[in-house]
Amino acid sequence: MASSHSSSPVPQGSSSDVFFKKEVDPTKHVRPVQSLPDVCPKEPTGDSHSLCVAPSLVTDQHRWTVYHSKVNLPAALNDPTLAKRESDFFTKTWGLDFVDTEVIPSLYLPQISKEHFIAYQQEISQREKIHERCKNICPPKDTFDRTLLHIHDKSRTDLEQVPKIFMKPDFALDDSLTFNSVLPWSHFNTAGGKGNRDAASSKLLQEKLSHYLDIVEVNIAHQISLRSEAFFHAMTSQHELQDYLKKTSQAVKMLRDKIAQIDKVMCEGSLQILRLALTRNNCVKVYNKLKLMATVHQTQPTVQVLLSTSEFVGALDLIATTQEVLQQELQGVHSFRHLGSQLCELEKLIDKMMIAEFSTYSHSDLNRPLEGECQVLEEERLVSLVFGLLKQRKLNFLEIYGEEMIITAKNIIKECVINKVAQVEEIDTDAVVKLADQMRMLNFPQWIDLLKDIFSKFTIFLQRVKATLNVIHSVVLSVLDKNQRTRELEEVSQQRSAGKDNSLDTEVAYLTHEGLFISDAFSEAEPVSAAVDTTSQRNTSPHSEPCSSDSVSEPECTTDSSSSKEQTPASATPGGVDIIVSEDMRLTDLELGKLASNIQELLCNASDVCHDRAVKFLMSRAKDGFLEKLNSTEFIALSRLMETFIVDTEQICGRKSTSLLGALQSQANKFVNRFHEERRTKLSLLLDNERWKQADVPAEFQDLVDSIADGKIALPDKKPAAAEDRKPADVLVVEGHQYAVVGTVLLLIRIILEYCQCVDNIPSVTTDMLTRLTDLLKYFNSRSCQLVLGAGALQVVGLKTITTKNLALSSRCLQLIVHYIPVIRAHFEARLPPKQWSLLRHFDHITKDYHDHIDEISSKLVAIMDSLFDKLLSKYEVKAPVPSPCFRNICKQMTKMHEAIFDLLPEEQTQMLFLRINASYKFHLKKQLSHLNVINDGGPQNGLVTADVAFYTGNLQALKGLKDLDLNMAEIWEQKR
């Protein structure tokens, strides 16, 4: 498939081609004649123009001909001269797609047109014109020798007379075809009457052949004459070369004799020393090899001794070192052919033993008495086990520890319950068989003590787990640190070795008769001891037998432990146990990092397990509704205990477990619902039995209000008996203001403080408590409105009527609650997260509702007097006596109203209320005067009305707190138009 350029050399033009080509015009193309290479370049060979290259059968047989040309398959298939391609031939093998496939033009090759060469043509046209002009002015010199050309043409013409068959490189007369072509049988047939003609033709053939021979001899003689000087020079050089070789042979012989003498005198002794040194080194190597084999032979007994003392790491190191020695230095030793498989089986056995030992250690560590300090049990044993498991890539040992943790957590609760039940004499264990039923028979103090014991045991348990896992974590981190240090040392050593390779000089090595190099002999003597040291350090275990005191092997008696202590920096566990990491840990940094994170996760799982078991313990006790029946004090004690345990476990593990917190929140929600329902029911009963009369204020409630004023929003502690002897007060004094209240409001304030104190004791229920408290305040507002304004108390309590005193007392109670709403709001705001401050808007809504209720009560009082004025003034007549009975009755009712509300409501509110009542009075009086057509004209009727109004004004201003009241009675008269 290759083209002719790659398969055969392209023929180069030479002077000999003129004999095989058509005659060409010498003026068109003439090449200078090339001379033969000089045989002896030291002497001149004559003029090169006197030599020429004649045709030769020997050289011409390697020349390129048309038969050397080849055409590749793509050229044949893409031949543009073919009109149609035979599809049967190609499609039979390559498929039908071969015919229809079109060559897609390349996207990377541009389409070349004549426009691409316009710039080049413009640039070269001027140069071409100059070149043509120079050719015409200065024609080329004809340096070719016309005589020599004529000779060449004549020789070529003569040679063309010789048939080509004689010029073939494979010309041989023993070939029948060739023989028949050269000597036809027709020239030798003498039979018949044609004998004379055949004889003449044979003679003609002989002459022709002789003529061919003459032509060839003439050309050969001509070629020899052209190279005569070279032939004579070669003969002369041959004699000189023979003399030179003879002298050289004699000099070589003398040199060999001298070298033999020097070798005998100076080299044989030194070489003998080198051979003896190599022999000694070989003997040392054989001795060390035998010593190594003896050490390897003691591997299995040594491993058994190490396993008997639970030295798993030492046994694994010894097995790994022995396997390495067997593969590298003792490979092919027939006596150790089964030792490798035996060590592999022994290694698998050690893996099982380590897992069983770690399981036993975990059981012993987690099930020891939960008392005293949280120290790690047999820390050195734990470190050895962890190193062995890491070395063997047994990373599932944490799962074993996790399973043992779950079992231990169950046993802790069981043991605590058994111990507590045994201390209670009231429980008959024979009658009540199940442990859960026995636990449910405990009262709250006994049960809370049991829960405290369980939480304390769980705390110690988690501390022990953390201490153990810290040791394991420190071992993992030591291995990780060792891997990083090893990687850094390897990088440094590679850089140093690269520098040494660049700085080494090339040594000259002389080959001895035994095939060894002198430089090798010297270099092997130096590192042999270092190599032996390395081998002995790698193969010798800290627990193996001591080395012998042989003088040759003394430098090699270094133990593995000493070398590792020198090369490996030692770290320590939290308990102070030194950690020395071996060299052959096969764990990657990714695996070690994942294992370290799994250790931390296992500690968190231990916390989750304890919380889960505690939740199950709580749920088993809550089956009979025990937790829902707890009072506030008991539930707060339980909540604080659980929150303390949650905080303790979070400090130990670094993560908060959610299961116990969720159970606490669930119980807290139930407690809040029950707490709120109890208070709401209590408030409802109080309101239904409230007669809306002013109640005495006990001293404890006054102290409660005073503590709130001091910033302490909580129920006060119980006072001594002497403090309880104080008499109740008539009113409640709040920051200098007196509040006449009913008994229900006093208890409502205490209930509100219970809500606030519950929020302080159980912060997790703040949001629920806020919602419930706002609901309670709304209920009090709506229910009191129904009972007083809506006159519901007439049917509920049996009141005969709702008096103004009832209304004023209700208003004052609402004002007291409104006074404390900002205090309650600030209390909850300090305990709510900022994202839940939007819930505080409920207090704003409640405040608005209370103010609306107070305004409605005030309007109700005004409406009562308004209806009275309408009734009395509609019968008013302007006549004597003065004051009239109507005004006397109005003043009497105003005095009763003042007496009813003045001691209940503040002075400012009383004044505002009477201003509104006075406005109503003026409205009805003006209306009646207009009806009676009484005007301000100074007449008798005007005087009577003025006297009545003056009586009304004097009586009203004589009332307490209303002296400075601006009544503006001039408005009763209509303005004159």
Long-range contacts (C-beta under 8 A, 24 or more apart in sequence): 1-72, 1-73, 1-74, 2-70, 2-72, 3-70, 3-71, 3-72, 3-75, 4-68, 4-69, 4-70, 7-68, 7-70, 8-64, 8-68, 8-69, 9-64, 10-64, 11-63, 11-64, 14-53, 15-52, 15-53, 15-152, 16-53, 16-54, 16-55, 16-56, 16-59, 16-60, 18-152, 18-153, 18-156, 19-54, 19-55, 19-152, 19-155, 19-156, 19-159, 19-160, 20-55, 20-60, 23-153, 26-144, 26-149, 27-142, 30-142, 30-144, 32-143, 32-144, 33-148, 36-227, 36-230, 39-230, 39-233, 39-234, 39-237, 40-233, 40-234, 40-237, 43-233, 43-237, 45-229, 45-230, 45-233, 46-229, 46-230, 49-145, 49-148, 50-226, 51-226, 51-227, 52-148, 52-152, 52-226, 54-155, 54-219, 54-222, 54-223, 54-226, 55-159, 55-167, 57-167, 57-168, 57-169, 57-171, 60-167, 60-169, 61-169, 151-222, 155-219, 155-222, 158-215, 158-218, 158-219, 159-215, 159-219, 161-211, 161-212, 161-215, 162-212, 162-215, 162-216, 163-212, 166-212, 271-512, 271-513, 274-512, 274-516, 274-518, 274-521, 275-512, 275-514, 275-516, 277-521, 277-525, 278-516, 278-521, 278-524, 281-524, 281-525, 281-528, 284-528, 284-532, 284-552, 285-528, 287-552, 287-553, 288-532, 288-535, 288-536, 288-553, 288-556, 289-329, 289-330, 291-553, 292-325, 292-329, 292-330, 292-535, 292-536, 292-539, 293-330, 293-333, 293-335, 293-336, 295-539, 295-540, 295-544, 296-322, 296-325, 296-326, 296-330, 296-336, 296-339, 296-539, 298-544, 298-545, 299-339, 299-343, 300-342, 300-343, 300-346, 302-541, 302-543, 302-544, 303-346, 305-543, 306-541, 306-543, 307-350, 307-353, 310-357, 310-381, 310-384, 311-384, 311-543, 312-350, 312-353, 312-354, 312-357, 312-384, 312-385, 312-388, 313-384, 313-387, 313-388, 313-391, 313-582, 314-541, 314-542, 314-543, 315-350, 316-347, 316-350, 316-388, 316-391, 316-392, 317-541, 317-560, 317-582, 317-584, 318-541, 318-543, 318-544, 319-343, 319-346, 319-347, 319-350, 320-584, 321-538, 321-539, 321-541, 321-560, 322-539, 324-538, 325-535, 325-538, 325-539, 329-535, 347-392, 350-388, 350-392, 351-392, 351-394, 354-385, 354-388, 354-389, 354-392, 354-394, 355-389, 355-394, 355-397, 355-400, 357-385, 358-385, 358-389, 358-397, 358-400, 358-401, 359-400, 359-404, 361-385, 362-400, 362-401, 362-404, 363-404, 365-464, 365-468, 366-404, 366-405, 366-408, 366-461, 366-464, 366-465, 367-408, 367-411, 370-412, 370-457, 370-460, 370-461, 370-464, 371-460, 374-460, 374-463, 374-464, 374-466, 374-467, 375-467, 375-575, 376-464, 376-467, 376-468, 376-471, 376-574, 376-575, 377-468, 379-471, 379-573, 379-575, 379-577, 380-577, 382-468, 382-471, 382-472, 383-471, 383-475, 383-573, 383-577, 383-579, 386-471, 386-472, 386-475, 386-476, 387-475, 387-581, 387-582, 390-475, 390-476, 390-479, 390-585, 390-587, 391-582, 391-584, 391-585, 391-586, 393-586, 393-587, 395-591, 395-595, 398-472, 398-595, 398-598, 398-599, 398-602, 401-468, 401-602, 402-602, 402-605, 402-606, 405-465, 405-605, 405-606, 405-609, 406-609, 408-461, 409-458, 409-461, 409-606, 409-609, 409-610, 409-613, 410-613, 412-454, 412-457, 412-458, 412-461, 412-613, 413-454, 413-613, 413-614, 413-617, 416-450, 416-453, 416-454, 416-457, 417-450, 419-453, 420-446, 420-449, 420-450, 420-453, 436-620, 439-620, 439-621, 440-620, 440-621, 440-623, 440-624, 440-626, 444-630, 444-634, 447-621, 447-626, 448-634, 448-637, 448-638, 448-641, 451-617, 451-638, 451-641, 452-641, 454-614, 454-617, 455-614, 455-641, 455-644, 455-645, 455-648, 458-610, 458-613, 458-614, 458-645, 458-649, 459-645, 459-648, 459-649, 459-652, 461-606, 461-610, 462-603, 462-606, 462-607, 462-610, 462-649, 462-652, 462-653, 463-652, 465-603, 465-606, 466-603, 466-652, 466-653, 467-574, 467-575, 469-599, 469-600, 469-602, 469-603, 470-573, 470-574, 471-573, 471-574, 471-575, 471-577, 472-599, 473-596, 473-599, 473-600, 474-571, 474-572, 474-573, 474-574, 474-579, 475-573, 475-579, 476-592, 476-595, 476-596, 476-599, 477-571, 477-596, 478-571, 478-579, 478-581, 479-581, 479-585, 479-587, 479-592, 480-589, 480-592, 480-593, 480-596, 481-571, 481-581, 482-568, 482-581, 482-585, 483-585, 483-587, 483-588, 483-589, 483-592, 484-589, 485-569, 486-583, 529-555, 529-556, 532-556, 533-558, 537-563, 600-654, 603-652, 603-653, 603-654, 604-653, 604-654, 604-655, 604-657, 606-653, 607-649, 607-650, 607-652, 607-653, 607-655, 607-657, 608-657, 608-659, 610-649, 610-657, 611-646, 611-649, 611-657, 611-658, 611-659, 611-660, 611-661, 612-659, 612-660, 614-642, 614-645, 614-660, 614-663, 615-659, 615-660, 615-662, 615-663, 618-663, 618-667, 619-663, 622-667, 627-667, 627-670, 627-671, 628-670, 628-671, 628-674, 630-671, 632-675, 632-754, 632-758, 635-667, 635-671, 635-762, 636-758, 636-761, 636-762, 638-667, 639-664, 639-668, 639-761, 639-762, 639-764, 640-761, 664-764, 665-764, 668-762, 668-764, 668-765, 668-768, 669-765, 669-768, 671-762, 671-765, 672-758, 672-765, 672-768, 672-769, 672-772, 675-758, 675-772, 676-772, 676-775, 676-776, 679-751, 679-754, 679-755, 679-776, 680-775, 680-776, 680-779, 682-747, 682-751, 683-744, 683-747, 683-748, 683-751, 683-776, 683-779, 683-780, 683-783, 684-779, 684-783, 686-743, 686-744, 686-747, 686-748, 687-744, 687-780, 687-783, 687-784, 687-787, 688-796, 688-797, 689-797, 690-742, 690-743, 690-744, 690-787, 690-793, 690-797, 691-793, 691-797, 691-799, 692-742, 692-787, 692-788, 692-793, 692-797, 692-799, 692-802, 692-806, 692-809, 692-810, 693-742, 693-806, 693-809, 694-730, 694-740, 694-741, 694-742, 694-809, 694-904, 695-741, 695-742, 695-743, 695-746, 696-728, 696-729, 696-730, 697-728, 697-729, 697-730, 697-731, 697-732, 697-741, 697-746, 698-728, 698-746, 699-723, 699-724, 699-726, 699-727, 699-728, 699-729, 700-724, 701-732, 701-746, 701-749, 701-750, 702-729, 702-732, 702-733, 704-749, 704-750, 704-753, 705-732, 705-733, 705-734, 705-749, 708-753, 708-820, 708-823, 709-734, 709-735, 713-753, 713-756, 713-757, 713-823, 713-824, 713-827, 714-753, 714-756, 714-757, 714-760, 715-750, 715-753, 715-754, 715-757, 732-816, 734-816, 734-819, 737-906, 739-812, 739-813, 739-815, 739-816, 740-809, 740-812, 740-903, 740-904, 741-809, 741-812, 741-813, 741-816, 742-809, 742-813, 744-813, 745-813, 745-816, 745-817, 748-780, 748-817, 749-816, 749-820, 751-776, 752-776, 752-777, 752-820, 752-824, 756-824, 756-827, 756-828, 759-827, 759-828, 759-831, 760-831, 763-831, 766-828, 766-831, 766-832, 767-832, 767-836, 767-839, 769-828, 770-828, 770-832, 770-839, 770-840, 770-842, 771-839, 771-842, 773-824, 774-842, 774-843, 774-846, 777-817, 777-821, 777-846, 778-846, 778-849, 780-817, 781-814, 781-846, 781-849, 781-850, 781-853, 784-810, 784-813, 784-814, 784-853, 785-853, 785-856, 788-857, 789-853, 789-856, 789-857, 789-860, 803-900, 804-861, 804-864, 804-897, 804-900, 804-901, 805-900, 805-901, 805-904, 807-857, 807-860, 807-861, 808-857, 808-861, 808-900, 808-901, 808-904, 808-905, 809-904, 810-857, 811-854, 811-857, 811-858, 811-904, 811-905, 812-904, 812-905, 814-850, 814-853, 814-854, 814-857, 815-854, 817-850, 818-847, 818-850, 818-851, 818-854, 821-846, 821-847, 821-850, 858-909, 858-912, 858-913, 858-916, 861-897, 861-901, 861-913, 861-917, 862-913, 862-916, 862-917, 862-920, 865-893, 865-894, 865-897, 865-917, 865-920, 865-921, 866-917, 866-920, 866-924, 868-893, 869-920, 869-921, 869-923, 869-924, 869-925, 870-924, 873-921, 873-924, 873-925, 873-927, 873-928, 874-924, 874-928, 876-925, 876-928, 876-932, 877-932, 878-932, 878-934, 878-941, 878-944, 878-945, 879-944, 880-944, 882-944, 882-947, 882-948, 882-951, 883-947, 883-948, 883-951, 883-952, 884-944, 884-948, 886-948, 887-948, 887-949, 887-951, 887-952, 888-951, 890-921, 890-952, 891-951, 891-952, 891-955, 891-956, 894-955, 894-956, 894-959, 895-955, 895-959, 898-959, 898-960, 898-962, 902-959, 902-960, 902-961, 907-961, 910-961, 910-962, 911-961, 911-962, 911-965, 914-956, 914-962, 914-965, 915-965, 918-956, 918-965, 918-967, 921-952, 922-968, 922-969, 922-971, 922-972, 925-949, 925-972, 926-971, 926-972, 926-973, 926-974, 929-972, 929-973, 929-974, 930-974, 935-973, 935-974, 936-973, 945-972
